[in-house]
Amino acid sequence: MNDLTYGILSRLHGASGYLSGEDLCREFGITRSAVWKHIGQLRDAGCRIDAVSGSGYRLLALSGVPVAGEVDLFLATRTAGRIFHYQKETESTNLEAKKLAAEGVPEGAVIVADSQRAGRGRLGRTWVSPAGKNLYFSLILRPSVVSLRIPQITLLVAAAIHQAICDLFPCIDTGVKWPNDILAGGRKLCGVLCEMQSEPGMTHFVVVGIGINVNQDDFPEELRDKATSLKLETGEWFSRSRLLATVLNRFEELYLNWLQEDDLGFILPYLERYSLLQGKDVCIDQFSRQITGTVCGIARGGELVLQTEDGTELKISSGEASLRKAYTHL
């Protein structure tokens, strides 16, 4: 669909009732048959549009597909999502984003796919990416901060996603699992993967990959006790376009604040309030070693603060956390 089609969609979305074909013709400088053609394209894309002779057209429902024209209806950002790349299928949105970032695409560009053939999570894990169900996107950032601060972005994104989910779905009890997951009922709802290209003293770009389980109502058997979706938690279908816009709105606000600060101090109270590990006995797996202790909080630099059995306080910058007592991997 082109800008004109999306322009008609925007007018229908903003209208309180029916819009006459004559009004649309006059506003967009096109014929009635051209209006009908664009209405047909919107319907083919999944929008529900009522047409009544003598009254005109009325939008009943958006398709919910995260395409530029629908996301823009809810977007309130200055840069995030204003450059928009949508693909029906791709290998990985992070791979696409890294290519575009290396070519000089500006900060704030978003790459969205309806499905991924090789979606990835942290530690090289596969992210199941069926078509027409969930939200898979990557955001290009070019922060002018020292490279040591870049890992903080993961928690910043996690906070933004959590805020967006709370805005749209307050009935779902969700929490943040350090450093990059959103869980509901002990099962993963969302994951974040940050990758960057840098050299000493300079970060060229950061690519933030996000996967949110939205309308998936079934998972492979091996994931059923580990993964969930917004639909499974509520029984309702959700608009992926509105969710994407809300995440971007929330993230840009936090990101601009973070750029003015020296660390994550301004968002720490929120992260600790919704932390699923706060006060819990955990085991941190760091490949070559395991560290156990009680989580005391999150440091201003984004590290997990752990108190070991001998009373030593450690700051953990990386690793996979699991609860010790219940022996349940979060």
Summary of the structure (lengths in Angstrom):
residues: 330
radius of gyration: 21.8
end to end distance: 41.5
largest distance: 79.3
contacts: 1078
relative contact order: 0.12
helix: 33%
strand: 29%
